[in-house]
Amino acid sequence: MVAALALKETASIYEGALARPQTDVSPGYAAKLKAQVEVSERLVRARKIKAIHERAKISETFEALRAKGEISSEIEAELDGTIIAVGNQIKSHSVDIEEVEEESRALLERVKKLSPENFKVARKEIARFIESGKEMHADMVDMYYFLLSIKSELDHETETGRSFHNPDELKAFLDAELAE
């Protein structure tokens, strides 16, 4: 089943958290940290590219199935499961980002004390690391909203349900859905 396979791949895009910033404040710390951040940024870019391809494949697959009237309850259940999986990944990743931010403040204090010559570089690289994590988080939220939009197109009850003409109302609705 093509649609179900695409959805299983979608849920796997964001599996695995990004590594935590280098904490061993030893000689070569700045270079090690910079290399680690670059690896994380490449991983985020790769995940983003894969997500773009997945969204295109899912759109194409669902459009073809919808045109043929072949969307089964199994496919809808798989979509629901994928929405739940991505939603859970978003929640988990949000916690990870908060932990990294908190750990990073303590780490920067340690670097400042133990290796002041590396402090500026460490602050810059850790900020890059956190920013790449936030970029990945935003991409996860985009995927979640994309999947919700596919679901709303399939959900016959929404055809006569609520429609949004105000972007702020739509955002509030989607944020409430994400919070559930």
Buried (B, 14 or more C-beta within 10 A) or exposed (E): EBBBEBBBBBBBBBEEBBEBBBEEBEEEBBEBBBEBBBEBBEBBEEBBEBBEEBBEBBBEBBEEBEEEEEBEEEBBEBBEBBBEBBBEBBEEBBEBBEEBEEBBEEBBEBBBEEBEEBBEBBBBBBEBBBEBBBBBBEBBBBBBBBBBEBBBBBEEEEEEEEEEEEEEEBEEEBEEBBEE
